Structures are given as C-alpha cells and as structure tokens.
Amino acid sequence: MLKTLTSNALLLILLIGMSGCDLVNVMRMKYANDDVIPVWNGKDNQKELKLEFIGDKPYIRARNNNQKELLLLIDTGASFTALFKS
C-alpha cells in the first residue's frame, strides 16, 4: 500500500510539473497589480464609448496621445487584469 501511495504521489508531482505550473502563474498574475492605485487625469468622471461588434466580440476605437487609432477588444471575462504598471 505504501508503494502505491508513493507511486501515486510521484505521478501527481510529475503531472503538476508537466502542466507548466499554470496554478503558480495564475496566482502570480492575479495579484500582480494589487499595489497599483488607478489615477484618472481627465475632467470627466464618465465617458460614453461606442461599441463595435465583430462577431460576438465587443471592440472600441481608441487613440493614445493622438497616435494611430486602435481597435481594442473589451474582455470582461478575465479572472485577472492583463495591464501592468510600466
């Protein structure tokens, strides 16, 4: 029985190792921005955005510092933010 438990434990460790440490990466990414304090520099506290749908995905058009207009996907289904302080 001890041999079976040891074999199962080794198999579990091997499977976790081969998974690319997804759990570790998810936890790292989930808390990556906990210390970031959002700053809004605009005069308005609200802005109306026009959504465009391509298929079933919502997009907005945006510019940063009068550069080329970009089409940005609005993704509200993520379990963590993908924006980082830079």
Sequence and secondary structure as in RCSB ss.txt:
>XXXX:A:sequence
MLKTLTSNALLLILLIGMSGCDLVNVMRMKYANDDVIPVWNGKDNQKELKLEFIGDKPYIRARNNNQKELLLLID
TGASFTALFKS
>XXXX:A:secstr
 HHHHHHHHHHHHHHHHHTTSHHHHHHHHHTTTTT      SS S      EEETTEEEEEE STT   EEEE  
   SS      
